[in-house]
Amino acid sequence: ETGVTQSPTHLIKTRGQQVTLRCSSQSGHNTVSWYQQALGQGPQFIFQYYREEENGRGNFPPRFSGLQFPNYSSELNVNALELDDSALYLCASSLGGTTHNEQFFGPGTRLTVL
Amino acid sequence: GENVEQHPSTLSVQEGDSAVIKCTYSDSASNYFPWYKQELGKRPQLIIDIRSNVGEKKDQRIAVTLNKTAKHFSLHITETQPEDSAVYFCAANTGTASKLTFGTGTRLQVTL
């Protein structure tokens, strides 16, 4: 198992609500990437944070936002939830700024939007 | 942007046989190609990876090959076991931002 943790494990929200998901990176890692995994599909890159700054963003609307704290943990915020936001949200930690790209995933947060 | 295609979507093999999963990528600048195994309800686990300066890498029963000219890479599992049953994802990374683009996954079933 990796040292990456996520909370909560499961979450049920209704359309229009807002949600905050949390991720603690593996010790020694300074980069957190967030992915959305819809049922039966591969993870899709949302964005990445490196040393508290956004460092790349995928094809997701601005209502998906995030931040990274000085201890390199991270939050993903989603506003105005839509039914299609129902998915497994994965964070992955890595050591940025080097040639080492290995990303290690957390267990994920399963979000259901009703 | 990068696009990764993965085949087959499902693969059934008998225990002890070999399994091969193939991926192609579109961005010639991609330089890092990991493979992840995801069991039902669990996190993706990194099982092997290869960088663009290497053509082949092996770790016990698992090997990955990379053909940069053709822009494709493959996962080879030998002597398959029931515990190899899972969904396998290939991915490609461009640059140092560690942004991974994933394939659509291959569901591997190893039967007794």
Boltz contact constraints between the chains, C-beta under 6 A:
constraints:
  - contact:
      token1: [A, 42]
      token2: [B, 89]
      max_distance: 6.0
  - contact:
      token1: [A, 42]
      token2: [B, 102]
      max_distance: 6.0
  - contact:
      token1: [A, 42]
      token2: [B, 103]
      max_distance: 6.0
  - contact:
      token1: [A, 42]
      token2: [B, 104]
      max_distance: 6.0
  - contact:
      token1: [A, 42]
      token2: [B, 105]
      max_distance: 6.0
  - contact:
      token1: [A, 43]
      token2: [B, 102]
      max_distance: 6.0
  - contact:
      token1: [A, 45]
      token2: [B, 99]
      max_distance: 6.0
  - contact:
      token1: [A, 55]
      token2: [B, 97]
      max_distance: 6.0
  - contact:
      token1: [A, 56]
      token2: [B, 97]
      max_distance: 6.0
  - contact:
      token1: [A, 56]
      token2: [B, 99]
      max_distance: 6.0
  - contact:
      token1: [A, 94]
      token2: [B, 98]
      max_distance: 6.0
  - contact:
      token1: [A, 101]
      token2: [B, 32]
      max_distance: 6.0
  - contact:
      token1: [A, 101]
      token2: [B, 93]
      max_distance: 6.0
  - contact:
      token1: [A, 101]
      token2: [B, 98]
      max_distance: 6.0
  - contact:
      token1: [A, 103]
      token2: [B, 98]
      max_distance: 6.0
  - contact:
      token1: [A, 105]
      token2: [B, 43]
      max_distance: 6.0
  - contact:
      token1: [A, 105]
      token2: [B, 44]
      max_distance: 6.0
  - contact:
      token1: [A, 107]
      token2: [B, 43]
      max_distance: 6.0
  - contact:
      token1: [A, 108]
      token2: [B, 43]
      max_distance: 6.0
